[in-house]
Amino acid sequence: MRNILFCLALLCSGSAIAADMKIGAVDPAKVLEQAPQAEVARALLEKEFAERDRELVELQQKYRTLEETLARDGLMMSLEQRDGKERELRNMERDVRRTQEAFRDDLNIRRNEEFGKLQREIYEAIIRLAERDGYDLILSEGVIYASDKVDLSDQLIKQLKQRYSQSTATP
């Protein structure tokens, strides 16, 4: 943080050193949204969790059906039958909650893994872009304004798309 403040102070001072600095900015949200690797990661997660999601929906439907049956027919049941259905409903409710929590936790872990890989790839692409084009400073989050002249997001997205195309073209 001190380095960024120092660089900004140099820029404001109008010194010759600041005039020679090449500065760029990257909008990480835009890059994550438009990088083809992000779409691939989302599709992979969707495919990986589709079966479990289907099973969860079926379990929720069974719970609702049992709940509706108990509400509709509960008064006509014997006390013993109603108590049995209520116990079955409570057990199923616990199963649904447990299954939902496990699903959500597993999905979050995998999402973090996949998007962690993507963030590393984006970071490496930023470094390559900076070194290739001679940038002294590239800012990211916390930038209030960046003109199109210094916004490197589109260049970075283009670079990521090229790398993605190359990686899918080679077996």
WOCORSUL-V422472 format. One line per field, one symbol per residue. ss: DSSP state (A for helix, B for strand, O for the rest). phi: phi as a letter, one per 20 degrees, with the letter a starting at -180 (. if undefined). burial: I if it has 16 or more other ideal C-beta (glycine too) atoms within 10 Angstrom, else O. Layout:
BEGIN
ss=???
phi=???
burial=???
END
This chain:
BEGIN
ss=OAAAAAAAAAAAAOOAAAAOOOBBBOOAAAAAAAOAAAAAAAAAAAAAAAAAAAAAAAAAAAAAAAAAAAAAAAAAOOAAAAAAAAAAAAAAAAAAAAAAAAAAAAAAAAAAAAAAAAAAAAAAAAAAAAAAAOOOBBBOOOOOOOOOOOBOAAAAAAAAAAAAAAAAAOO
phi=.ffffffffffffmfffffefdcccceffffffdffffffffffffffdfffffffffffffffffffffffdgfeefgfffffffffffffffffffffffffffffffffffffffffffgfffffffffdmeebcecgneebbfgfdfegffffgffffffgffefef
burial=OOOOOOIOOIOOOOOOOIOOOOIIIIIOOOIIOIIIIIOOIOOOIOOOIOOOOOOIOOOOOOIOOIOOOIOOOOOOOOOOOOOOIOOOOOOIOOOIOOOOOOOOOOIOOOOOOIIOOIOOOIOOIIOOIIOOOOIOIIIIOOOOOIOOOIIIIOIIIOIIOOIIOOOOOOO
END
